[in-house]
Each structure stands twice: as C-alpha cells, then as structure tokens.
Amino acid sequence: MLSVIFNYIYAFKLAAEINKHIFLSFCLSFFCLLSTAESQVVGPHQPVVALVDDDVILPCHVEPAEDVTAEILEWTRSDLNPRFVHVWRSGQDLVNTRNPSYRGRSSLFINELKRGNISLKLSRVKLSDGGTYECSIPLMEKKSFVKLVVGKSLLISLSGTDENRGGVVLQCESAGWYPEPELLWLDGEGNLLSAGPTETLRGPDDLYTVSSRVTVEKRHSNNINCRVQQKQISKSRETHKHVPGKYRL
Ligand SMILES: *[C@@H]1O[C@H](CO)[C@@H](O)[C@H](O)[C@H]1NC(C)=O
C-alpha cells in the first residue's frame, strides 16, 4: 500500500519534471525565434553612388543596435576571387585573406562597432569597385546587400556650331550620372534659357547620359552656360561657351 503511494508520488514528480523540460525548451526556442526575428543586418534601400577617386561609405548596421566588436564581420563581393573586401575577426582587421584590389583602401569605423554600425569606408574609389557588396555576420547567419554605383566622370562636352538663321546651335552632353540629373541652359547673367527637351539615355552600367541643344540668337548675351546637376547627391557640373563675336549686338 505504502509503495503504491510512493510510486504515485514518484510518477507525479516525474511528470512535473518532464513538463518543466518541455516548458523550458519551448521557452528557449520561443526566445530564439523571437531574437532571430528581431535582430537583423540592415543596408541602404538605395544604391550608393560615388565618383572615381571619391571616398565613400557603404552603410550597414545591426538592428536593434548591439555591440558586434567581438563578432566576425565580413564585407564580400561574390563576383570577386577572393571575395573578401574586408574581414574583422577577434577584434581586429584580418588583412591576409582580402582581395588585393582593396588593399589599404577599406576600413571599418572601429568606435562604431559597439553601436552595431558595420559601415565600410572605401577610399579612392575605382571604377571596378562598382558592384553588389554583402555585409554579414556569418556566425549569426545575418546579412544584407549594398549596391555601389561608380560614375566615370561628370564631364560636359559642348559642341556644334551649326549656323541656323542668325543663331548658333549648341549641344551639351554629360555622361556618368546617377541618379538622373537635370540639365539647364543659362545666359551670362544666370537667367534660364529655353531649350529643347533634354534627352536621357541610361546605359547598362545604370548611369545616365543627358544631352540638350539650345539655339542662341544674336540678341542674347554671348556667354552661355550649360549646367548639369543632381540635387539629391549635391553634385553639379557647369561649362561655359563664348559665342563668337559676329553674333554680338
Ligand atoms: C555609421 O558610422 C558612419 C561613420 O561614422 C556614419 O556615417 C553612419 O551614419 C553610421 N550609421 C549609423 C546607422 O549610425
């Protein structure tokens, strides 16, 4: 009789233990799910744009912010061999495995790592730096992509002096822009001139070329400027044309 009671108590305790384990492991996996769902590596929504020889920051950070100084951090480009652009391990830069084309040109903001900021600075950007970068914390299986677009030049060529009923036709063309810029014609006093529509071409490299023509009449001031500007990236280029003397008043 006594043993039956003991068995009963024992079985009850055992069941409680098992329940506790189930409860605990349920809790653990629940928290694991919760934390993987919450913490993530975040890059920019838009491509990053730079010109050759600029310094540029490729943004990437952990959300919510947590100290990643002790993590392995990798910036890679899957189209390169070796694919490593920058590697951080054991609290320092790992230089040996990196792709030679980035030697001495990439750096992390070490003081920012404790705030979860893994942004990479690239110095003296080259055309070949254009591409898709992956910013990752491999052991946490977290990553994000950052696209870098590198503009060749924002040069303006001003050409054409087709004579046309007492005027001169000037053409302005500017290549290597991203995002799409606007093109303006201005006279010597900075007043807008009315011109034909701006033609826009987008190359396979995602960069825009814009061009436009304007007819300068005799009575206009003989200093003409073509300005191409992109306000979002605060860049502009301007070129100047002195229309030959015979068109002076
Ligand atoms: C990360 O650090 C860089 C360099 O200081 C800064 O430009 C960027 O805004 C920072 N990003 C975040 C999310 O704090």
The ligand as a MOL file (V3000), in Angstrom:
LIG
                    3D

  0  0  0     0  0            999 V3000
M  V30 BEGIN CTAB
M  V30 COUNTS 14 14 0 0 0
M  V30 BEGIN ATOM
M  V30 1 C 27.8600 54.5250 -39.0060 0
M  V30 2 O 29.0600 55.2590 -38.9510 0
M  V30 3 C 29.2790 56.1100 -40.0720 0
M  V30 4 C 30.6460 56.7620 -39.8960 0
M  V30 5 O 30.7470 57.4480 -38.7130 0
M  V30 6 C 28.1590 57.1300 -40.1680 0
M  V30 7 O 28.3350 57.9330 -41.3160 0
M  V30 8 C 26.8130 56.4060 -40.2370 0
M  V30 9 O 25.7840 57.3600 -40.2320 0
M  V30 10 C 26.6700 55.4630 -39.0660 0
M  V30 11 N 25.4300 54.7000 -39.2400 0
M  V30 12 C 24.5550 54.5390 -38.2530 0
M  V30 13 C 23.3600 53.7120 -38.5790 0
M  V30 14 O 24.7150 55.0300 -37.1420 0
M  V30 END ATOM
M  V30 BEGIN BOND
M  V30 1 1 1 2
M  V30 2 1 1 10
M  V30 3 1 2 3
M  V30 4 1 3 4
M  V30 5 1 3 6
M  V30 6 1 4 5
M  V30 7 1 6 7
M  V30 8 1 6 8
M  V30 9 1 8 9
M  V30 10 1 8 10
M  V30 11 1 10 11
M  V30 12 1 11 12
M  V30 13 1 12 13
M  V30 14 2 12 14
M  V30 END BOND
M  V30 END CTAB
M  END
